[in-house]
Amino acid sequence: MHGEEFRLPNLKCLDAEWATIGYIIAPMLSELTILHSEILALDCPPVLDMCNICNTKCDVDVDSVLLMTDRVVDPKKFPKMRALYFYENPEDLGDMIYELDMIYIDRVTAKITANINARVLVTLEIDKDVDLRKMSRLERLIAPAEYAAIVPAPIKFIEFNHTRHGESGFIDLFKELFPNPLNNRILGVRPFL
């Protein structure tokens, strides 16, 4: 399929795994998953509901409400991003500030807390020198039970459940906590309380 042009006027969800694809024109696209693949060119709406990009040979800079990625991204390139899932723990986020509703990061270090300004933090590990109070917008922490004792008031603690809060459940959790009133495709969820 390399180098070919595909016009997909009604396509809403594209999953590409282990593929090399030429030029895709998909004006109705709302969800994009590119895993171990390469897309040479993509013509789609300026903002997608969800973009899941991991182990790709190309940079796909499509703004999305929810982004799942294995690389550090510049939040200025993604102004509509509300949730971010890092597949791999970034060592350094530079001077980028992630003002988000929700973020997943495997391990929270003191170095990266200055970069994360999210309402909900989902993680598996928190270093001992991390001060959660420095994350001024943080309202909920979802982490293993061993971290419940370090959560300062008024932050609410929820015990991490891999099925519910891990990679496959992250999207549903985001939709549940933060329904998007501008997007009619996300329905049947309760507001974040």
Phi, psi and omega in degrees: 000359182298128177085352180275156178254131180239120175260114184234077189294337182249003183291126179252333183226126179239123175243117177240116178233128179054052182221157169240120187237141180285249187249122180247129175246110185221082185292345180256004185301134177235336180227131182230127174234121177234108181239124179054039187224175177221128173243122185286321179207143182223123176247107185215177177303156183293337179224128176258159175292315185215137177226122183239106186233120182212136178053052179255158178267000183226157174268121177252104181259070177254121180297137179214155178292317179238121181241129174243125187209163177252013180222159176290133180241149177277115182299340178292334177282346184233066187295339180267357182296128177245338181220143182223131178240116177268118175294322180240141183289120177286137178285323186214129178258011178060224180256015180283136178249127181260096177271097188227166170281322186209142178217143172245130176215131185306309186228123179266123178248161178299327182296321184267352179297331178292339182269344186253120178230075185242156177282326179232128177245124177247127184206163175257338186211140177231124178296152184297332183271010180279131176251103183297339179294339178287346177267085193298333181267355187296122179249329181221140173241126176247112187205168176301154186306329182299345181262359182301323184289340183264001184278116180283152174291147004264018180293131178272139179254136174233130180290134181293131175236115188302320180295318184276325188247351180285194186309309185289332181267351184300318181296312180296320178298317178298314179298325180290315184281328185225074177296140183264106183294342181276350185240110183287350180283342179261101186235165172070031180235153181269152180289158176292126180239000000 
